[in-house]
Amino acid sequence: MKQLIESVVTPLVDYPEDIVVKMKEEEKKLIYHLTVNEQDVGKIIGKNGRIAKAIRTVVYAAKSDTNKRIYLDIM
């Protein structure tokens, strides 16, 4: 899942080397924290959050075999 997030986000940013994806696992959910360079945050969020919503849709559609819910936080 980390590779999927990185592959979706990399073409959108100016500083791909600053992309960091961390995973936190809890009892009923998996939380992925996406961190990018300060100058790229607006590009990842997009107007009215459209790009962020699209990224989340792709990640949720590629859900793993576990029955845990997946969340993507963009920082």
C-alpha positions in Angstrom: 0.0 0.0 0.0 2.9 2.4 0.7 4.2 1.9 -2.8 0.8 2.6 -4.2 0.5 5.9 -2.3 4.0 6.9 -3.3 3.5 6.0 -7.0 0.3 8.1 -7.1 1.7 11.1 -5.3 5.2 11.2 -6.9 4.2 12.7 -10.3 2.2 15.5 -8.5 5.0 17.0 -6.4 8.1 19.0 -7.1 10.1 17.4 -4.3 9.5 13.6 -4.6 12.4 12.9 -2.3 10.5 14.4 0.6 7.6 12.0 0.4 7.2 10.0 3.5 4.5 7.4 4.1 4.2 5.9 7.6 1.7 3.2 8.6 0.1 2.9 12.0 -1.9 -0.2 12.7 -4.7 -0.3 15.3 -7.2 -3.0 16.2 -9.8 -2.2 13.5 -8.0 0.2 11.2 -4.8 1.0 9.3 -3.8 4.6 9.2 -1.4 5.8 6.6 0.3 9.2 7.2 1.5 10.9 4.0 3.9 13.8 4.5 5.2 15.9 1.7 7.3 19.1 1.3 5.5 22.3 2.6 5.5 23.7 -1.0 3.8 20.5 -2.3 0.9 20.3 0.2 -1.4 22.5 -1.9 -0.7 20.3 -5.0 -1.7 17.2 -3.1 -4.8 18.7 -1.6 -6.0 20.5 -4.7 -8.9 22.9 -5.1 -11.6 22.1 -2.5 -9.7 18.9 -1.7 -10.5 17.2 -5.0 -7.0 15.7 -5.5 -6.8 14.4 -1.9 -10.2 12.9 -2.3 -9.2 11.1 -5.5 -6.0 9.8 -3.9 -8.1 8.5 -1.0 -10.5 6.8 -3.4 -7.7 5.0 -5.1 -6.2 3.8 -1.8 -9.5 2.7 -0.4 -10.3 0.8 -3.7 -7.0 -1.1 -3.4 -7.9 -2.3 0.0 -5.8 -5.1 1.3 -7.2 -8.5 2.3 -7.7 -7.6 5.9 -11.0 -6.6 7.3 -9.6 -3.4 8.7 -10.6 0.0 7.5 -8.0 2.1 5.8 -7.5 5.8 6.4 -5.1 8.2 4.7 -4.0 11.4 6.5 -2.2 14.0 4.4 0.1 16.4 6.3 
